[in-house]
Amino acid sequence: MKSFKIQTLILIAIAFMLGMSEFIIVGILGDIADTFHVEISTAGLLTTIFAGVYAISTPILSLMVGERRLDKVMVLILSIFIFGNILSAVSPNFFVLTISRVITALVSGITISIAITFATYITPPNKRAWIVSWVFSGFSIASVFGVPTGTWLSNQVGWHITFWIIAALSFLILIAFVIALPHDLRQKKVDHFTDQFKIFKDKLILLGIFVPVLMTGGGYVVYTYVTPMLTNSFGYSIDFVTVFLIIYGIASLIGNQVAGRLASRDGMKRIFKFYILQEIVLLGISIFFKVSTIDLVLIIILGFTLALAGATTQLFYMHIAEVKYPQSLVLASSFNPIFTNVGIAVGSATGGIIVNSIGMPFLGFGGAIYTAILLVDLWLINHKFSN
């Protein structure tokens, strides 16, 4: 039992560092723009590029894993992740910083995929929803503690130090992983490399992969620009933003825990009503844009809804893979991070277009379009289940 708890904590810590590395950009966007003398929308492209590379590289690397020992794969990709963050820390210009983010993004998706595969391997079936929700909670914990702390450090001593901290902590977690996690985990042997693609013939999988795309896409139209929204549009100080991001992270953490309960039974049906709530929230952000206190509450609720689909969709994919496509288990475990980052790329790019063309007050309306389509997708999935 003690070993299981330690293993679980290490997997959560891996998710925490991945979340810290990915989300920290949101908190330091203005500082990066000031350092390299670029527009805020240009700095926002770091989020779009990161998510795009993440989404493209993850399925390719997942397919390349094959029958290799997953612990060895994890050591390699975590080492590359550490290097990418060190390069971010020493970046002398915006171009090098962009390259460093590409390197980090290349391995971030496959890292969480393998972490989830380990999580399901070490856990009894009746506890999988619980542990998967906790691994995803690592991202929320990063929002609660890591991102606000990194934002505060950036304001005090410069944003470079945040990436040094990420690299150092990731190195310690890598050592712990090597010591504590199993060394015998491999994916099921396949006769042909292309056999892993058979999972994409499943209609429920095809409908299911749009859930994180549309859910995250809708939320990230707003969330990518939350710091400049709070400081430039609403006039709050960076210290207030730090506190607000902690509250946002707590809402996200609560959402992850609720997701674990929802995922354990008919998760796709049970999350539908929460995305009706997200639709209302996004519309409200634009409608009440001039009333900052209302928008603050709505953005916190958005943090809650953005965390709800993670465990549900992940278990949805992996259940289908285990039953019908066991040769595609690692690939299936990568679906949620892949398509979540497709959503981040789409949402942040949409947000950038809206900011440049019609202004921040319209971000909520843009996000609401994606969430409306999400509700249609969820209805189709649940209709398939009911027949």
HULINFEN-V645131 format. One record per pair of residues at least 6 apart in sequence whose C-alpha atoms are under 7 Angstrom apart, sorted by the first residue. I is the first residue (numbers start at 1). J is the second residue. Records with the same first field share a line. If there is no record, write none. Layout:
I->J, J
This chain:
7->180, 181
10->173, 177
11->115, 135
12->134, 135, 138
13->138
14->173
15->112, 135, 136, 138, 139
16->138, 139, 141, 142
17->166, 170
18->108
19->139, 142
20->142, 146, 147
21->166
23->147
24->147, 150
26->224, 227
27->147, 151, 227
28->151, 154, 159
29->40, 43, 44
30->40, 228
32->43
33->39, 40, 43
36->93, 94
41->352
46->98
47->345, 348
48->344, 345, 348, 349
49->345
50->101, 102, 105
51->341, 342, 344, 345
52->341, 342, 345
53->102, 105, 106
54->105, 106, 108, 109, 338, 341
55->338, 339, 341, 342
57->106
58->109, 110, 334, 338
59->331, 334
61->110
62->110, 330, 331
63->331
66->187
67->186, 187, 188, 189
68->186
69->184, 185, 186
70->185, 186
71->183
74->111
75->174
77->107, 111
78->174
81->104, 107
82->167, 170, 171
84->100, 101, 103, 104
85->100, 104, 163, 164, 166, 167
86->163, 164, 167
87->100
88->97, 100, 101, 163
89->160, 161, 163, 164
90->160
91->97
109->334, 337, 338
110->334
113->330, 333, 334
114->330
116->132, 333
117->330, 333
119->131, 132
120->128
129->260, 263, 264, 311, 315
130->260
132->311
133->256, 257, 259, 260, 311
136->256, 310
137->253, 256
140->249, 252, 253
141->249, 253
143->245, 246, 249
144->245, 246, 247, 249, 250
145->246
148->242, 245, 246
150->162
151->242
152->242
153->159, 162
154->162
188->326, 327
189->327
190->327
196->327, 328
199->325, 328
200->206
204->381
205->317
207->377, 381
209->335, 339
211->374
212->336, 339, 340, 343
213->339, 340, 342, 343
214->343, 370, 371, 374
215->306, 371, 374
216->306, 340, 343, 344
217->343, 344, 346, 347, 367, 370
218->347, 367, 368, 370, 371
219->302, 306, 367
220->344, 347, 348
221->347, 348, 350, 351, 363, 366, 367
222->351, 363, 364, 367
224->348
227->241
230->236, 241
231->237, 238
234->292
248->300, 303
251->300, 301, 303, 304
252->303, 304, 307
254->304
255->304, 305, 307, 308
256->307, 308
258->308
259->308, 309, 311, 312
260->311
262->270, 312
263->311, 312
267->312
268->312, 382
269->382
272->375, 378
274->305
275->305, 375
278->302, 305
279->368, 371, 372
281->298, 302
282->364, 365, 367, 368
283->364, 365, 368
285->295, 298, 364
286->361, 362, 363, 364, 365
288->294, 295
289->295, 361
310->336
313->336
314->333, 336
317->332
318->329, 332, 333
321->328, 329, 332
322->329
351->363
354->360, 362, 363
